[in-house]
Amino acid sequence: MLAACDTVYVVDPDESVHDAISTLLEPTEVRVACFRTPERLLSALAENTSRSGCLLVEANISGIGSLELIRRAHSINSHLPIIVLASTVDSDIAAQALKAGAIDVIDKPLFGVDLLDRILGVSGYAHDDGAT
């Protein structure tokens, strides 16, 4: 069974973030596509507009920057849920990201069940963590 979100796109220059998110989502059927730069992600999104997804983006990325990436990603896919990952969340960064179209801004590192629940929650994927 494929999730409502079949791909989680990750834009972060840090390879360890890619590894952590890939490992976290490994037990699910959600595909992870990792990019070091926003420009590479935008190219991939433009090539495949039919794929549903969720975008995780580092708040402080080089190139066009996270806010412009959010705007451009939404111009390609207006239904793409976007979560901004920030090393330190200040209210100004959070407000700008939410105004640009992000649905959430969360502190890094948040690599565990909390992040998994947020990713799968925005994607409509039913997650059973085994807790009763």
For each residue, the residues with C-beta under 8 A, 3 or more apart:
1: 29
2: 6 29
3: 6 28 29 30 120 123 124 125
4: 52 123 124 125
5: 8 30 52 53 54 81 119 120 122 123 124 125
6: 2 3 29 30 31 51 52 53
7: 30 31 32 33 51 52 53 54
8: 5 21 25 30 31 32 33 53 54 55 56 119 123
9: 33 34 35 41 44 45 53 54 55 56
10: 17 18 21 32 33 34 35 55 56 57
11: 34 35 36 37 38 41 55 56 57 58 61 69
12: 17 18 34 36 56 57 58 61 85
13: 36 37 58 61 62
14: 17 18 58
15: 18 19
16: 19 20
17: 10 12 14 20 21 58 85 108
18: 10 12 14 15 21 22 32 34
19: 15 16 22 23
20: 16 17 23 24 109 111
21: 8 10 17 18 24 25 32 34 56 111 115
22: 18 19 25 26 32 34
23: 19 20 26
24: 20 21 111 112 115 116
25: 8 21 22 28 30 32 116 119
26: 22 23
27:
28: 3 25 120 125 127
29: 1 2 3 6
30: 3 5 6 7 8 25 119 120 123 125
31: 6 7 8
32: 7 8 10 18 21 22 25
33: 7 8 9 10 44
34: 9 10 11 12 18 21 22
35: 9 10 11 38 40 41 44
36: 11 12 13 40
37: 11 13 40 41 61 62 63
38: 11 35 41 42 57 61 63 64 65 66 68 69 72
39: 42 43 63 64
40: 35 36 37 43 44
41: 9 11 35 37 38 44 45 55 69 73
42: 38 39 45 46 69 72 73 76
43: 39 40 46 47
44: 9 33 35 40 41 47 48
45: 9 41 42 48 49 73 76 77 80
46: 42 43 49 76
47: 43 44
48: 44 45 51
49: 45 46 76 77
50:
51: 6 7 48
52: 4 5 6 7 79 123
53: 5 6 7 8 9 77 80 123
54: 5 7 8 9 80 81 82 83 119 122 123
55: 8 9 10 11 41 73 80 81 82 83
56: 8 9 10 11 12 21 82 83 85 119
57: 10 11 12 38 61 66 69 70 82 83 84 85 102
58: 11 12 13 14 17 61 66 84 85 86 108
59: 66 84 85 86 87 89 93 97 105
60: 66 86 87
61: 11 12 13 37 38 57 58 65 66 69
62: 13 37 65
63: 37 38 39
64: 38 39 68 69 72
65: 38 61 62 68 69
66: 38 57 58 59 60 61 69 70 84 97
67: 70 71 96 97 100
68: 38 64 65 71 72
69: 11 38 41 42 57 61 64 65 66 72 73
70: 57 66 67 73 74 82 84 97 100 101 102
71: 67 68 74 75 100 101
72: 38 42 64 68 69 75 76
73: 41 42 45 55 69 70 76 77 80 82
74: 70 71 77 78 80 82 101
75: 71 72 78
76: 42 45 46 49 72 73 80
77: 45 49 53 73 74 80
78: 74 75
79: 52
80: 45 53 54 55 73 74 76 77
81: 5 54 55 103 122 123
82: 54 55 56 57 70 73 74 101 102 103
83: 54 55 56 57 102 103 104 105 106 118 119 122
84: 57 58 59 66 70 93 94 97 102 104 105 106
85: 12 17 56 57 58 59 106 108 110
86: 58 59 60 89 93 94 105 106 107 108
87: 59 60 107 108
88: 107
89: 59 86 93 94 105 106 107
90: 93 94
91: 94 95
92: 95 96
93: 59 84 86 89 90 96 97 105
94: 84 86 89 90 91 97 98 105
95: 91 92 98 99
96: 67 92 93 99 100
97: 59 66 67 70 84 93 94 100 102 105
98: 94 95 101 102 103 105
99: 95 96
100: 67 70 71 96 97
101: 70 71 74 82 98
102: 57 70 82 83 84 97 98 105
103: 81 82 83 98 122
104: 83 84 118 122
105: 59 83 84 86 89 93 94 97 98 102
106: 83 84 85 86 89 110 115 118
107: 86 87 88 89 110
108: 17 58 85 86 87
109: 20
110: 85 106 107 114 115 118
111: 20 21 24 115
112: 24 115 116
113: 116 117 129
114: 110 117 118
115: 21 24 106 110 111 112 118 119
116: 24 25 112 113 119 120 127 129
117: 113 114 120 121 127 129
118: 83 104 106 110 114 115 121 122
119: 5 8 25 30 54 56 83 115 116 122 123
120: 3 5 28 30 116 117 123 125 126 127
121: 117 118 125 127
122: 5 54 81 83 103 104 118 119
123: 3 4 5 8 30 52 53 54 81 119 120
124: 3 4 5
125: 3 4 5 28 30 120 121
126: 120
127: 28 116 117 120 121
128:
129: 113 116 117
130:
131:
132:
